[in-house]
């Protein structure tokens, strides 16, 4: 039996291994962060943009497993990620009003 001081961390590791998705980061959250960094847009704006970009053939929201796989694929494929970054930069470009508001906050 592990020592009492190691018991909590062993329990956390066991629980994390038992719960799907706990031990690995969410690819869509990672993609969102990458797109936020490259576009300068807010998380809310990027997540909304991703919701519109990651859809099925009839415009329906992808099932969670398919969406996660799509995000993983985009992150793995250099050209796909570059394309998504560029498209996000163009689509999420701040308007003049948003740019002025950012300047005034500084």
C-alpha positions, -999 to 999 in steps of 0.1 A, spaced: 0 0 0 13 35 -8 24 57 20 -4 81 32 14 111 18 14 96 -17 -22 82 -15 -39 114 -27 -17 118 -58 -20 81 -66 -58 84 -63 -58 115 -86 -38 96 -112 -61 65 -110 -92 87 -114 -77 106 -143 -69 74 -161 -104 60 -155 -122 92 -168 -120 95 -206 -104 127 -217 -90 136 -183 -54 128 -190 -52 144 -224 -60 180 -235 -90 187 -256 -77 192 -292 -105 217 -300 -95 238 -270 -59 237 -282 -69 247 -317 -90 275 -303 -59 288 -283 -37 286 -314 -63 306 -334 -67 331 -307 -30 337 -306 -26 341 -343 -58 362 -349 -58 383 -318 -95 375 -314 -112 366 -281 -119 330 -271 -156 336 -275 -151 349 -311 -128 321 -320 -151 294 -305 -180 308 -324 -160 309 -356 -149 272 -351 -186 263 -345 -194 276 -379 -163 261 -396 -165 226 -381 -198 215 -395 -211 185 -414 -221 184 -451 -255 198 -445 -243 225 -421 -251 205 -389 -229 205 -359 -204 176 -359 -208 149 -332 -183 155 -304 -161 126 -313 -159 137 -350 -153 173 -340 -125 162 -317 -109 141 -345 -112 171 -369 -95 194 -345 -67 168 -339 -62 164 -377 -60 202 -382 -34 204 -354 -13 176 -368 -14 187 -404 9 217 -410 -8 229 -441 -43 225 -426 -33 245 -395 -17 272 -417 -50 274 -437 -71 276 -406 -48 303 -391 -50 324 -422 -88 320 -425 -93 329 -389 -71 360 -392 -91 371 -422 -126 363 -408 -119 375 -372 -101 407 -382 -111 434 -358 -132 462 -371 -121 498 -367 -143 503 -337 -128 472 -319 -93 484 -327 -100 518 -312 -116 502 -281 -84 481 -276 -62 511 -279 -83 531 -254 -80 503 -228 -42 505 -228 
